[in-house]
Amino acid sequence: MQMNKKPWPLRSTHGVRDRINTNPDFQRPAVWSKAQKQLLIDTILRDYDIPKLYWRKVGTKPDIYDVVDGQQRLRAIWEFFDGEFTLPKDADQIDGEDVAGLLYDNLPDDIRMRFDVYALDVVVLEDSDEDEVREMFLRLQNGTSLKAQEKRNAYPGRMRDFVRKASKHKFFESVGFANARFNHDLVAAQLVALELAGGPTNVKNADLNRMYRDHADFDATSSDAKAVSRTLNTLLEIFPEVTPELTRFNVVALYCVVSELMNQYSFQDARQLIHDWFLGFEEQRRINDEKPDDEIDPEWSSYKEKISHSTDAADSIRWRMEFMLRHFVDANPGIETKDNQRAFTQAQRLAVFRRDKGHCQLKIKCDGAKLSWDDWHCDHIIPWTAGGKTTVENAHVACASCNLSKGASQAEA
């Protein structure tokens, strides 16, 4: 990699701005406030030094550049040229001239020309590869207020490339949160981490950093990659339009729910069921959130706690997933397990146990005994061996004595 320092007058950068890309894919979006932009312009007009900018030459005849460092400053300069903001209303005079509240076009001629010819110190990188540029970007940002995902977005490696691609999936056009500072990339990275772990896991920044490093050679054709794409495709089928209820915290848990449903249940006709259930689920959450604390249903109170604190921790994600799954199968008791599966899923068992309030429904050897969670059977009402379906509708709570007394041919544990 070669580095050459060249002075660039501000007016010259503005004249060729179409050939200067301020937003290569490792860059964060524009985040400067109006006050920050005004301070930069004031600094330039007073002929103070500003830090060097770094550009990577990516084309010739004519030259084309990607901005490695300095994109916020360039954007502010060009916006001032274009009359998009004024100097501060309380700006001090410059060389005896009033400049407070003025646009570029209204500046005194001498001061405007001073701005035009002010030279930026630009270091141009040539013969550089992607990894070198990303490494330089991270080093140049050291000490700045980059968010964790903005830094990960500049990591080298195939994991970073796969997450970037996943974040562009059309499903993210349906979510209710913007891609401010790479929020879509953050959630996409968390979903990949969940898939690699086979279910709920810690998806905090330190965990995602480790994933990017440990899977730098990630295979985009692997079974995990295909599973991510398949689940995102399914989520898009369920939510084809913008759905404000799809917030950052519940997309992660919902991904786990849909993955589980795809793995364990007959899923062919469940898309509309999931869509309608989820909107109803969120409505129930809002209703409970509006109640006084002492009137909120205890389980909804727990859910509120789980989505308010440590939302990226494995135990929080697992609790939310299981709560949502049970809520879904409770609302849709007729949904069948996949491939005529005999054993009830955990979510089905929870729904049956809660519905029957833990009491034996057979009442052959008992009078409807109250059972503990660790000591009961989830029994098919119509036996599985007789064609009974593995659904919540076709299940009830049974004690061991009653269930086994049905006879060896019908015993169901």
PLY file of the C-alpha trace (Angstrom):
ply
format ascii 1.0
element vertex 413
property float x
property float y
property float z
element edge 412
property int vertex1
property int vertex2
end_header
0.00 0.00 0.00
1.32 3.44 -0.99
0.33 6.68 0.76
0.67 10.10 -0.83
-0.29 13.35 0.86
-1.94 15.96 -1.36
-3.59 19.34 -0.61
-7.17 19.58 -1.84
-8.88 23.03 -1.90
-12.43 22.82 -0.58
-13.94 24.15 -3.80
-12.12 21.41 -5.75
-13.52 18.65 -3.53
-17.01 20.10 -3.99
-16.57 20.19 -7.76
-15.76 16.48 -8.03
-17.92 15.23 -5.16
-19.64 12.76 -7.50
-16.29 10.94 -7.73
-15.70 10.87 -3.97
-17.68 8.12 -2.24
-18.24 9.12 1.37
-20.16 5.95 2.16
-18.19 2.79 1.31
-19.72 -0.18 3.05
-17.40 -0.06 6.07
-18.31 3.56 6.84
-20.93 4.52 9.38
-23.85 6.75 8.27
-23.84 10.52 8.77
-24.19 11.21 12.49
-22.92 14.76 12.98
-25.31 17.28 14.48
-25.84 20.74 13.00
-23.76 22.21 15.83
-20.81 19.95 14.96
-21.02 20.97 11.31
-21.17 24.66 12.22
-18.12 24.32 14.46
-16.12 22.74 11.64
-17.01 25.54 9.20
-16.17 28.17 11.79
-12.82 26.46 12.41
-12.01 26.53 8.68
-13.05 30.18 8.26
-10.69 31.13 11.07
-7.90 29.26 9.25
-7.31 26.74 12.02
-5.93 23.30 11.17
-8.22 20.30 10.97
-7.06 16.66 10.98
-5.94 14.86 7.84
-8.41 12.97 5.66
-7.71 9.54 4.17
-9.03 8.51 0.77
-8.51 5.29 -1.13
-8.11 5.58 -4.89
-10.38 2.96 -6.46
-10.43 4.13 -10.09
-8.59 6.27 -12.64
-9.37 8.35 -15.72
-11.04 10.06 -13.96
-9.80 9.31 -10.45
-12.40 7.87 -8.10
-12.04 7.70 -4.32
-13.54 5.97 -1.29
-13.29 7.98 1.92
-11.56 5.93 4.62
-11.57 8.71 7.22
-13.10 12.18 7.17
-16.51 11.57 5.62
-18.36 13.56 8.31
-16.13 16.58 7.62
-16.53 16.32 3.85
-20.29 16.07 4.07
-20.45 19.11 6.35
-18.29 21.14 3.94
-20.38 20.19 0.91
-23.63 20.89 2.74
-22.37 24.36 3.65
-21.45 25.00 0.01
-24.97 23.92 -0.94
-26.64 26.28 1.54
-28.06 23.55 3.78
-27.13 25.29 7.03
-25.85 28.64 8.31
-23.09 29.62 10.67
-24.18 29.83 14.35
-26.24 32.88 15.26
-23.76 33.71 18.02
-20.60 33.32 15.87
-17.92 35.93 16.56
-16.75 38.31 13.84
-14.00 37.22 11.46
-11.52 39.96 10.49
-14.05 42.52 11.66
-16.83 41.07 9.48
-20.13 39.80 10.85
-20.72 36.18 9.87
-23.29 35.10 12.47
-26.24 33.25 10.91
-24.92 33.57 7.34
-25.14 31.03 4.55
-22.14 30.38 2.30
-23.57 32.58 -0.47
-24.02 35.49 1.95
-20.47 35.54 3.29
-18.31 38.59 2.52
-16.30 37.94 -0.67
-12.90 37.77 1.01
-14.11 35.29 3.62
-15.95 33.18 1.05
-12.81 32.96 -1.13
-10.77 32.03 1.95
-13.17 29.14 2.45
-12.92 28.12 -1.24
-9.14 27.84 -1.24
-8.70 26.34 2.22
-6.64 23.19 1.60
-7.51 19.87 3.17
-4.59 17.57 3.96
-5.62 14.42 2.12
-3.64 11.19 2.32
-4.41 9.10 -0.78
-4.02 5.33 -0.46
-3.03 3.51 -3.62
-2.41 -0.16 -4.40
-4.28 -1.14 -1.23
-6.44 -4.22 -0.66
-9.70 -4.48 1.29
-8.14 -5.91 4.45
-5.52 -3.16 4.62
-8.14 -0.46 4.20
-10.42 -1.93 6.85
-7.52 -2.28 9.27
-6.57 1.36 8.68
-10.18 2.46 9.16
-10.36 0.75 12.55
-7.04 2.23 13.64
-8.04 5.73 12.54
-11.33 5.43 14.46
-9.59 4.37 17.67
-10.80 6.65 20.43
-13.83 7.93 18.51
-17.45 7.19 19.40
-18.00 4.40 16.89
-20.63 1.92 18.05
-19.64 -1.74 18.28
-21.47 -2.77 15.11
-19.89 0.10 13.18
-16.50 -1.32 14.12
-17.51 -4.88 13.25
-18.71 -3.68 9.90
-15.10 -2.81 9.09
-13.72 -6.22 10.16
-12.11 -8.28 7.41
-13.40 -11.76 6.68
-16.30 -13.70 5.22
-18.44 -13.51 8.34
-18.59 -9.77 7.98
-19.54 -10.17 4.30
-22.30 -12.69 5.12
-23.80 -10.51 7.87
-23.75 -7.50 5.53
-25.63 -9.54 2.92
-28.12 -10.84 5.49
-28.80 -7.29 6.71
-29.88 -6.39 3.16
-32.53 -9.13 3.10
-35.95 -7.75 2.19
-37.31 -8.85 5.58
-35.47 -5.90 7.13
-37.63 -3.61 5.01
-40.59 -4.90 7.05
-39.17 -4.28 10.52
-40.21 -1.36 12.68
-36.72 -0.01 13.38
-34.45 1.98 11.08
-30.94 0.99 10.04
-29.47 3.89 12.02
-25.83 3.17 12.77
-26.12 -0.34 11.31
-28.95 -1.61 13.54
-30.00 -4.04 10.81
-26.45 -5.38 10.68
-26.45 -5.80 14.46
-29.65 -7.84 14.44
-28.47 -9.86 11.42
-25.25 -10.67 13.30
-27.27 -11.77 16.32
-29.42 -14.04 14.17
-26.33 -15.66 12.67
-24.95 -16.21 16.18
-28.22 -17.88 17.22
-28.05 -20.19 14.21
-24.43 -21.14 14.88
-25.34 -21.98 18.49
-28.44 -23.94 17.47
-30.71 -21.78 19.64
-30.65 -19.08 22.34
-27.16 -17.91 23.20
-25.46 -14.74 24.37
-25.46 -12.21 21.54
-23.76 -9.32 23.30
-21.11 -7.23 21.58
-18.21 -9.25 22.99
-19.83 -12.46 21.71
-20.40 -11.00 18.26
-16.83 -9.71 18.09
-15.62 -13.21 18.86
-17.91 -14.68 16.20
-16.51 -12.33 13.55
-12.95 -13.29 14.50
-13.48 -17.04 14.96
-15.53 -17.38 11.76
-13.55 -15.07 9.50
-13.55 -17.86 6.89
-17.30 -18.49 7.23
-18.75 -20.53 4.37
-21.75 -18.72 2.89
-22.93 -22.04 1.41
-22.87 -23.90 4.74
-25.96 -25.40 6.38
-25.95 -22.60 8.98
-25.89 -19.93 6.29
-28.71 -21.65 4.41
-30.74 -21.90 7.63
-30.38 -18.15 8.23
-31.54 -17.39 4.69
-34.41 -19.88 4.91
-35.71 -18.42 8.17
-35.41 -14.84 6.90
-37.33 -15.88 3.77
-40.06 -17.36 5.96
-40.21 -14.24 8.12
-40.62 -12.17 4.96
-43.48 -14.41 3.84
-45.14 -13.90 7.24
-44.52 -10.15 7.32
-44.44 -8.94 3.69
-45.23 -5.35 4.67
-43.82 -2.89 7.20
-44.82 -4.09 10.67
-44.08 -1.53 13.42
-44.43 -4.26 16.06
-41.21 -5.86 14.78
-38.82 -4.13 17.17
-35.16 -5.00 17.63
-35.65 -6.96 20.84
-38.54 -9.12 19.61
-37.14 -9.89 16.14
-34.36 -11.86 17.85
-36.81 -13.92 19.94
-39.25 -14.23 17.03
-36.47 -15.66 14.86
-36.00 -18.41 17.46
-39.75 -19.02 17.58
-40.09 -19.35 13.81
-36.99 -21.59 13.62
-38.49 -23.86 16.27
-41.86 -23.96 14.54
-40.19 -24.80 11.22
-38.21 -27.61 12.86
-40.94 -29.22 14.94
-44.33 -28.38 13.48
-46.22 -28.93 10.27
-45.61 -25.47 8.90
-47.27 -25.44 5.49
-50.29 -23.32 6.38
-49.01 -21.61 9.51
-47.74 -18.32 8.06
-51.00 -16.40 8.44
-51.51 -17.97 11.87
-48.13 -16.66 13.01
-48.77 -13.21 11.56
-52.12 -12.83 13.29
-50.89 -14.40 16.53
-47.87 -12.06 16.71
-49.97 -8.92 16.27
-52.35 -10.20 18.96
-49.41 -11.04 21.21
-48.05 -7.52 20.89
-51.50 -6.06 21.56
-51.72 -8.07 24.79
-48.27 -6.83 25.76
-49.30 -3.20 25.22
-52.51 -3.68 27.22
-50.57 -5.14 30.13
-47.90 -2.44 29.92
-50.59 0.20 30.45
-51.87 -1.42 33.62
-50.64 -0.49 37.12
-47.84 -2.79 38.26
-50.06 -4.56 40.77
-52.62 -5.42 38.08
-50.31 -6.82 35.41
-50.49 -10.57 34.82
-47.37 -12.06 36.50
-46.12 -13.72 33.31
-46.53 -10.52 31.29
-44.75 -8.69 34.07
-41.84 -11.13 33.70
-41.88 -10.64 29.93
-41.74 -6.88 30.42
-38.70 -7.35 32.64
-37.01 -9.61 30.08
-37.40 -7.08 27.26
-36.22 -4.19 29.43
-32.93 -5.56 30.74
-30.19 -7.83 29.38
-32.14 -8.50 26.19
-29.00 -9.91 24.53
-28.36 -12.54 27.22
-29.02 -16.22 26.51
-31.40 -16.76 29.45
-33.49 -13.72 28.46
-33.76 -14.85 24.83
-34.61 -18.41 25.86
-37.30 -17.26 28.32
-38.87 -14.95 25.72
-38.77 -17.65 23.04
-40.44 -20.24 25.29
-43.05 -17.73 26.47
-43.88 -16.76 22.89
-43.94 -20.39 21.73
-46.31 -21.41 24.50
-48.48 -18.40 23.77
-48.59 -19.41 20.09
-49.49 -23.07 20.61
-52.01 -22.04 23.27
-53.65 -19.72 20.72
-53.40 -22.38 17.97
-53.97 -25.71 19.77
-54.64 -27.59 16.52
-51.19 -27.08 14.99
-49.58 -30.49 14.46
-46.05 -31.60 15.08
-43.93 -32.47 12.07
-43.97 -35.87 10.37
-46.55 -37.30 12.80
-44.12 -36.86 15.70
-45.33 -38.70 18.79
-43.67 -36.71 21.59
-45.14 -33.37 22.57
-42.84 -30.38 22.34
-41.88 -28.35 25.38
-44.14 -25.50 24.26
-47.10 -27.88 23.85
-46.49 -29.42 27.26
-46.42 -25.99 28.85
-49.66 -24.99 27.13
-51.41 -28.21 28.20
-50.17 -28.00 31.78
-51.29 -24.37 32.13
-54.65 -25.02 30.48
-55.43 -27.98 32.75
-53.94 -26.15 35.76
-51.78 -29.17 36.51
-54.73 -31.45 37.41
-55.06 -35.00 36.12
-57.90 -35.15 33.59
-58.18 -38.95 33.30
-59.43 -39.53 36.88
-59.18 -43.31 36.65
-57.01 -43.93 39.71
-57.36 -40.47 41.27
-59.90 -37.69 41.67
-58.05 -35.16 39.50
-54.91 -34.89 41.59
-52.85 -31.70 41.47
-49.50 -32.61 39.93
-46.12 -30.93 39.94
-44.33 -29.93 36.75
-41.71 -32.63 37.33
-44.26 -35.42 37.83
-46.95 -35.66 35.16
-47.66 -37.22 31.76
-48.77 -35.33 28.65
-51.33 -37.83 27.37
-52.89 -38.14 23.92
-56.71 -38.07 24.31
-57.12 -40.09 21.11
-54.11 -42.42 21.32
-51.28 -41.77 18.90
-51.35 -45.46 17.93
-54.99 -44.99 16.91
-54.23 -41.99 14.71
-54.49 -39.30 17.36
-52.64 -36.11 16.51
-49.85 -34.61 18.57
-51.59 -31.31 19.24
-52.60 -29.35 22.31
-56.25 -30.02 21.40
-55.60 -33.76 21.59
-53.68 -33.68 24.87
-54.39 -33.42 28.57
-52.62 -33.74 31.89
-52.52 -37.22 33.43
-50.93 -38.68 36.50
-48.71 -41.74 36.03
-51.15 -44.13 37.69
-54.11 -43.09 35.56
-52.14 -42.97 32.33
-50.58 -46.41 32.82
-53.89 -47.91 33.85
-55.30 -47.26 30.37
-53.57 -50.47 29.40
-50.32 -51.34 27.75
-51.79 -50.88 24.31
-52.75 -47.29 25.00
-50.15 -46.19 27.55
-48.77 -42.82 26.65
-46.08 -40.97 28.54
0 1
1 2
2 3
3 4
4 5
5 6
6 7
7 8
8 9
9 10
10 11
11 12
12 13
13 14
14 15
15 16
16 17
17 18
18 19
19 20
20 21
21 22
22 23
23 24
24 25
25 26
26 27
27 28
28 29
29 30
30 31
31 32
32 33
33 34
34 35
35 36
36 37
37 38
38 39
39 40
40 41
41 42
42 43
43 44
44 45
45 46
46 47
47 48
48 49
49 50
50 51
51 52
52 53
53 54
54 55
55 56
56 57
57 58
58 59
59 60
60 61
61 62
62 63
63 64
64 65
65 66
66 67
67 68
68 69
69 70
70 71
71 72
72 73
73 74
74 75
75 76
76 77
77 78
78 79
79 80
80 81
81 82
82 83
83 84
84 85
85 86
86 87
87 88
88 89
89 90
90 91
91 92
92 93
93 94
94 95
95 96
96 97
97 98
98 99
99 100
100 101
101 102
102 103
103 104
104 105
105 106
106 107
107 108
108 109
109 110
110 111
111 112
112 113
113 114
114 115
115 116
116 117
117 118
118 119
119 120
120 121
121 122
122 123
123 124
124 125
125 126
126 127
127 128
128 129
129 130
130 131
131 132
132 133
133 134
134 135
135 136
136 137
137 138
138 139
139 140
140 141
141 142
142 143
143 144
144 145
145 146
146 147
147 148
148 149
149 150
150 151
151 152
152 153
153 154
154 155
155 156
156 157
157 158
158 159
159 160
160 161
161 162
162 163
163 164
164 165
165 166
166 167
167 168
168 169
169 170
170 171
171 172
172 173
173 174
174 175
175 176
176 177
177 178
178 179
179 180
180 181
181 182
182 183
183 184
184 185
185 186
186 187
187 188
188 189
189 190
190 191
191 192
192 193
193 194
194 195
195 196
196 197
197 198
198 199
199 200
200 201
201 202
202 203
203 204
204 205
205 206
206 207
207 208
208 209
209 210
210 211
211 212
212 213
213 214
214 215
215 216
216 217
217 218
218 219
219 220
220 221
221 222
222 223
223 224
224 225
225 226
226 227
227 228
228 229
229 230
230 231
231 232
232 233
233 234
234 235
235 236
236 237
237 238
238 239
239 240
240 241
241 242
242 243
243 244
244 245
245 246
246 247
247 248
248 249
249 250
250 251
251 252
252 253
253 254
254 255
255 256
256 257
257 258
258 259
259 260
260 261
261 262
262 263
263 264
264 265
265 266
266 267
267 268
268 269
269 270
270 271
271 272
272 273
273 274
274 275
275 276
276 277
277 278
278 279
279 280
280 281
281 282
282 283
283 284
284 285
285 286
286 287
287 288
288 289
289 290
290 291
291 292
292 293
293 294
294 295
295 296
296 297
297 298
298 299
299 300
300 301
301 302
302 303
303 304
304 305
305 306
306 307
307 308
308 309
309 310
310 311
311 312
312 313
313 314
314 315
315 316
316 317
317 318
318 319
319 320
320 321
321 322
322 323
323 324
324 325
325 326
326 327
327 328
328 329
329 330
330 331
331 332
332 333
333 334
334 335
335 336
336 337
337 338
338 339
339 340
340 341
341 342
342 343
343 344
344 345
345 346
346 347
347 348
348 349
349 350
350 351
351 352
352 353
353 354
354 355
355 356
356 357
357 358
358 359
359 360
360 361
361 362
362 363
363 364
364 365
365 366
366 367
367 368
368 369
369 370
370 371
371 372
372 373
373 374
374 375
375 376
376 377
377 378
378 379
379 380
380 381
381 382
382 383
383 384
384 385
385 386
386 387
387 388
388 389
389 390
390 391
391 392
392 393
393 394
394 395
395 396
396 397
397 398
398 399
399 400
400 401
401 402
402 403
403 404
404 405
405 406
406 407
407 408
408 409
409 410
410 411
411 412
